[in-house]
Amino acid sequence: MSALVAVLRLGRPVTPRLLLAVLAGVGAAGCAIGLTATSAWLIARAAEQPPMFALMLAITGVRAFGIGRGLLRYAERLAAHDAAFRVLAELRAASYAHLARLAPAGLAELRSGDLLARLVGDVDGLADLWLRVLLPLASAGIAAAAAVLVVTGLLPVAGLVLAVTVLLTVVGAPLAAGAVARHAERRLAPARGELAETALETLHGAPELVALGAAPRALAAVAAVSDRLAVAERGSALGAGTGTLVAGLASGAALWVSILTGIAAVRDGSLAGVGLAVVALTPIAVHEVVAPLAPAARLLPALAVSAGRVRDLLTRPEPVAEPASPAPVPTGPLGLRARSLLVRYPGTETDALGPINLDVAAGAHVVVTGASGTGKSTLAAACLRFLDPAGGLLELVGPHAAADITTLRGDDVRRAVGLCEQDPHVFDGTLGDNLRLARPSATAEELDAALGTAGLRAFARGLPKGLDTAVGEHGARLSGGQRQRLALARALLADVRVLVLDEPTEHLDEVAARAFVVELAKAGAGRTVLVLTHRPELFSDVGWSRGPDLAARGADAAARGS
């Protein structure tokens, strides 16, 4: 419940809209109850054939309540949804902003499908906290309390019975539903997240699964997760049915007890005959107003789980601590310097890299080698301040000053240092869209120059639609070499002063790799380039300097569990 309270605090800025929604909701519910009660009185009184003038007030009331119910219900929905969507917008923005600060090191233990379920299903589902729980509870509760007072004034016993049955509907029905479905409701959100991550993983790996004959096993795993979700949903539906049953019994009891006590009151003269119709039919209208509260209250366990999953995301510690008073990045050409550098990932107790010493002079092209698992990608993450050093020193070195990377804002570092990853992500858009990620304002001439430097100009010009050609999801219509060159062109377009490339020739054959290295040497002219690779022989022909060899630490790192 503490997670729900934390979510509720997000609604403080829209309190006026929430109050407006409550007032409109009370008015709409009051009109619904008033319409039934007034209509009952009007029909009963008209049966006595009084003068028409005696019915005019009731006739006007019926019209007013009928029109008011529709108008106020519209106003309530408009204000409630406006407030809820404003809160969700803030929650989504906060979630994405925090994810941006966590990525990539802080998200390593989260599967993409579950992360998607949290950002979409759990965040969006929290709208029900206002729209289906709190606002209806406040509106219906106030309107029902007023109706109980009116009925009590007409017939105290009927008012007492109505109050008891309303409490049974609002409190007893959710408790009964919760007793039946509590465990199922708590499993719903995690089960949806598990199904999303399993299905997404299966879809992404479909070609390999089919090629290796593992598709039936993968589909069986998806079906097993789906079955677990179906069990939870059936338990939830059973709880909903139980709550509806209790609410229906309470409504029926209120009707019959009101009729029986009303008849007795008419016989002893304590209640007028037309009052019997009001006392008998008002409970029906009141229970119609409060009936949705039972399934709404049943949502609380599931909403609490969703709120907890979102809070877990928002409270994850960031792998990088931004400085309170950031220092400026040194001006001019930049180099890199590391002294006894140690780096580890969040939540681990062993170093993934280090200690290493590294000197990359401004404008130099340096190759750092090492086998898989020796920390090359970790070094790249540290250079872009995705991870902070666990020990030692990492600096950006300018011609007149050097700055400890931990004293710089992460965004400032990444404006100066660019990264070409081992598996660069290519978005499902056009070639031009993927290029403009680095600089949306880039002109056609600048895009062409970046493509030319990266060796993609001829390819781009040969496409039917040029830069407007779609590249497919994850760049499916591009070869591995073309994706690497696109990532290089993107980094060049960003005009960074230091370019870090992590295994840039990983998916290329020998001929394509050597051609890429030659193009990279030309593209890196005038800027600092650091290449992290286990194929240093490819760079020997272009005269690149050799940095430290991380392979020597491979056995030690493995022994420490890195």
Summary of the structure (lengths in Angstrom):
residues: 562
radius of gyration: 33.9
end to end distance: 38.3
largest distance: 111.9
contacts: 1918
relative contact order: 0.09
helix: 67%
strand: 10%
